[in-house]
Amino acid sequence: MKIRKYKSADLNSVLSLIRRTYTKFNFNEGSKKASEDYLNKFSSDKINLVKIKETFLKIPIFLVGIKNKKIVGVIIGNKDRIINLYVEGIEHRKGIGAILVDKFERLAKEKGSTRIKIRSSIYAIPFYQKMSYKKTTGIRSFYSLKFQPMIKLFKDKNRKFLK
């Protein structure tokens, strides 16, 4: 698998991946209306595409994972937060998400990060725990979508956790 920075030519493939994956694995983690509203943010209608394209190009860390010339994973965020991670369902448990998170973390550290937070979907909690993320509170709700706040603190050269 190859990982590279997002390009504007990836837009439709990324939107399709997000919609497909969210629908299959996360749609029932909130109210039906909230999930539909979330999916509409990634719709590919012409009016929305311009807005999404501009937004995506401003994201500090946006990586795509490519396998057999097809985008099979995306990770989006900034130096302190993973905003979205999606991996094609058929590719789950094959290490793609872990590779994307690892690359994301390395880029975040290069930008000065000492920790990364995430609002994990309920489905993804075990994955993030395997990646050394810890729950910070109980399950929360954001616009009627359930999530689990999590964090990963990085260690310095002396193996002490940074704050």
N, C-alpha and C positions, 0 to 999 in steps of 0.2 A: 504494500500500500504506500502511496505517496501522500504527503501532507504539504500543502502550500497555502499561501494567503489567498483569501477570497478575491475574485475578479468580478467586475460587473457582468461579464458574460455568463457567470454562474447563477445569476439571479433566479431564473425560472426553475432550474434544477434544485436549488436550495429551498425555494418556496414550496415546491412539490414535496420534497423530502420532509420538511417541517410539518406540513399539513397531514401527510400520510402517517408519519410516526406519531404525532400528537393524537390523531384520531384513533389509532390502534391501541396506544398504551396509556394515554393520559386523559382522554375525553371524559371519563366518569369520575374524575378527581375533583369535581366541582359541580355547580349547577349546569344544566343543559345550556341555559342562556349564556352563562359566563364562558363556557367552553366554545360555544359558537362565536361569541364576540372575540375571543382570543384567536380563533382560526381566521376570522375575517380580517385581522390585522395582517395576515399573510396571504390574502387573496390576490390573485393575479389579474384583477380587472385593471383596465388601462389607467384609470384615475389613481388607484392605489399604487400601481407599479412605480410611478414617478416618485412618489413619497418614499416608498420602501427603498428604492434604488439610492436615493440621496441619504437616507438614514443608514443603510448598510455601509456605504462608503466612508461614513464618519466613525464607525466602530473601531476602537483602538486595536483590539485583537480579534481577528475573524479568520478562522482557518477552515479549510475543507479537506476531507480525506477522500482520496480517489483510489478506486480499485477497478481494474479492467476498464479504464477510461470513463468511469461513472462515479459521480459524487455519492458516497455512501455514509458520510458523516460530516457534521458541522459543529463548530464550537465558537461561541460569540461572547465577548465580554471586554473588560478593561483590567488594568493591573490589580485591582482589588476584588473583582467579582466575575464569576461565570454567570452569564445571563441566560444562555441557552446551550444545550448540548443535545444533539439528535443524531442517532445512528440508525440506518436502515434496519428494519426489524429482522430480516433474514441474516443480517450481519451481527446481531447481538451475541455476546459471549465469545467473540472471536478476537478480542483485544483492541478493536478499533477505538472504542471510547477511551480506553486507558491510554492509548498512544496519543490521542487528541488532547486529553487532559494533561498528560506529561509535557507535551510541547507547549501548551497554553501556560502551564506553571513556569516553565523555563523562560518564556517570553515575559511573563509577569515579573519574575525575579529580576530580569535584565532591566525592567522599567522601575525597579526599586520596591517591589512588593515584599511585604513580610508575612502576608497572610492572604488567603482568598476565601471569600464568602460565597455562598450559593443558596438560593431558594430551591431546594431539590423537590422534584415531583415525588409523590409517594412511591411510585413505581421505581424510581432511581435511587432511593435511600440505600439499599444494600450495595449497589455499585459504588457510590461515593464513600461508604464506610470502608470498602476494600481499598479505596484510593487514599485512606487515612484521613478522611473528613469526619468531623465529630458533630453530633447534634448540639445545638446551642440552647434550644428551648423545645417545647412541644410543637405539635403540628399547628400551623397558623392558617389564616385565610387571607387572600389578597384578591380583591374584586370577585369574591365567591369561588376562588380556586384554591384548593388546599395545597400547602407546601410545607416542607420541613427545613427550617433554617439550619445551615451547617457551615463549618469553618475548617480551614486547614492552616495551621501556623507553620512557618518554615523555620528551620534551625540554622544557626550561624555555623561558622567553621569549627567552633568549640562544642558543637552539638547542643547548644542551648537554644531554647525557643525564643524567637524574636517577638516583640510585641508590636 
